[in-house]
Amino acid sequence: MSLFSPVASREQAREQRFSSYWTENLNDVFTDVAPYYDGANRVASLGLWDWFLSRFMSVVNVQPGERVLDVCAGTNAIGIALLQRESSLEVHAMDRSAAMQEVGQKRARARGLHIDSVIGDVHELPFPDNHFDVVTLQFASRHLRVKRVFEEIHRVLKPGGRFCHCDMLRPGNPVIEKLYYGYLRTCLVFTGVLFRSGPAALNCKRYFIDALEMFYTAEELSGVLREVGYRDVVVKSLLGGMIGIHRATKTE
Ligand SMILES: C[S@@+](CC[C@H](N)C(=O)[O-])C[C@H]1O[C@@H](n2cnc3c(N)ncnc32)[C@H](O)[C@@H]1O
């Protein structure tokens, strides 16, 4: 990667601004929110949470018996949805937050489903090269060194394997962008009170908007995927670009 590419400069700027937050604060935030994560997101999304998931699931194409990795799996929404669709899948989940995975494992077990869990930082995936048919990553890239994680995912995917990604993105339209951040600011205060967030989560309100403001639009994220070496990049934007869904393939 040339240091002068727009992706390199953006990643460097994000790193400078947020790396201490990513390393020191974020895990405490997810330990705090784990018990109410799913409920808070249902409220914050005005009931659209399950619709986001179903839109994302519509681009995740799996075949019986395939091996899938869900990166930053949180409470295992993706693994559960995939196993409910195709029970013969081998599903692995990785997340740095033991608290989020504990909730996720309980949710999977309650449905009689098995998901292998690894606790660790996804900037280094503890899996061999060319190992997974599909890797998924939902609602976490804003908190990551995106290019580095996309490269790691590329490494562990089999040739022809698919990477499916969904996240809140920076809308390309400045009017939508302003409305979006205004809504999120109000929402973070409201859910903080409603779910009695602890100090770690309450102190992240500013970071949450800042991270989004410095993140990629759907089109820019397609560029990051291509720069890493993925091909056949398909993108769907929801709600004027507030949410972006991508699918990309590792070259055979
Ligand atoms: C907003 S949650 C998303 C969870 C889940 N993917 C979903 O769609 O509901 C973000 C998750 O990313 C995890 N995470 C953030 N940074 C991470 C890192 N560097 N390594 C592993 N997990 C990380 C957090 O612990 C948290 O569970």
Ligand as a Chemical Component Dictionary entry (heavy atoms), coordinates in Angstrom:
data_LIG
# 
_chem_comp.id                   LIG 
_chem_comp.type                 NON-POLYMER 
_chem_comp.pdbx_formal_charge   0 
_chem_comp.three_letter_code    LIG 
# 
loop_
_chem_comp_atom.comp_id 
_chem_comp_atom.atom_id 
_chem_comp_atom.alt_atom_id 
_chem_comp_atom.type_symbol 
_chem_comp_atom.charge 
_chem_comp_atom.model_Cartn_x 
_chem_comp_atom.model_Cartn_y 
_chem_comp_atom.model_Cartn_z 
_chem_comp_atom.pdbx_ordinal 
LIG C1  C1  C 0  -21.215 -3.296 17.852 1  
LIG S1  S1  S 1  -20.669 -4.908 18.291 2  
LIG C2  C2  C 0  -21.190 -5.889 16.915 3  
LIG C3  C3  C 0  -21.496 -7.312 17.314 4  
LIG C4  C4  C 0  -22.116 -8.197 16.241 5  
LIG N1  N1  N 0  -21.240 -8.356 15.098 6  
LIG C5  C5  C 0  -23.463 -7.664 15.789 7  
LIG O1  O1  O 0  -23.646 -7.455 14.594 8  
LIG O2  O2  O -1 -24.346 -7.481 16.631 9  
LIG C6  C6  C 0  -18.927 -4.764 18.012 10 
LIG C7  C7  C 0  -18.176 -5.987 18.517 11 
LIG O3  O3  O 0  -16.840 -5.905 18.040 12 
LIG C8  C8  C 0  -15.973 -6.370 19.058 13 
LIG N2  N2  N 0  -14.627 -5.819 18.824 14 
LIG C9  C9  C 0  -14.254 -4.536 18.728 15 
LIG N3  N3  N 0  -12.939 -4.432 18.483 16 
LIG C10 C10 C 0  -12.466 -5.710 18.419 17 
LIG C11 C11 C 0  -11.177 -6.267 18.172 18 
LIG N4  N4  N 0  -10.118 -5.502 17.941 19 
LIG N5  N5  N 0  -11.059 -7.618 18.157 20 
LIG C12 C12 C 0  -12.139 -8.410 18.388 21 
LIG N6  N6  N 0  -13.373 -7.934 18.634 22 
LIG C13 C13 C 0  -13.536 -6.593 18.647 23 
LIG C14 C14 C 0  -16.606 -5.895 20.347 24 
LIG O4  O4  O 0  -16.146 -6.612 21.471 25 
LIG C15 C15 C 0  -18.091 -6.096 20.038 26 
LIG O5  O5  O 0  -18.548 -7.351 20.450 27 
# 
loop_
_chem_comp_bond.comp_id 
_chem_comp_bond.atom_id_1 
_chem_comp_bond.atom_id_2 
_chem_comp_bond.value_order 
_chem_comp_bond.pdbx_ordinal 
LIG C1  S1  SING 1  
LIG S1  C2  SING 2  
LIG S1  C6  SING 3  
LIG C2  C3  SING 4  
LIG C3  C4  SING 5  
LIG C4  N1  SING 6  
LIG C4  C5  SING 7  
LIG C5  O1  DOUB 8  
LIG C5  O2  SING 9  
LIG C6  C7  SING 10 
LIG C7  O3  SING 11 
LIG C7  C15 SING 12 
LIG O3  C8  SING 13 
LIG C8  N2  SING 14 
LIG C8  C14 SING 15 
LIG N2  C9  SING 16 
LIG N2  C13 SING 17 
LIG C9  N3  DOUB 18 
LIG N3  C10 SING 19 
LIG C10 C11 SING 20 
LIG C10 C13 DOUB 21 
LIG C11 N4  SING 22 
LIG C11 N5  DOUB 23 
LIG N5  C12 SING 24 
LIG C12 N6  DOUB 25 
LIG N6  C13 SING 26 
LIG C14 O4  SING 27 
LIG C14 C15 SING 28 
LIG C15 O5  SING 29 
# 
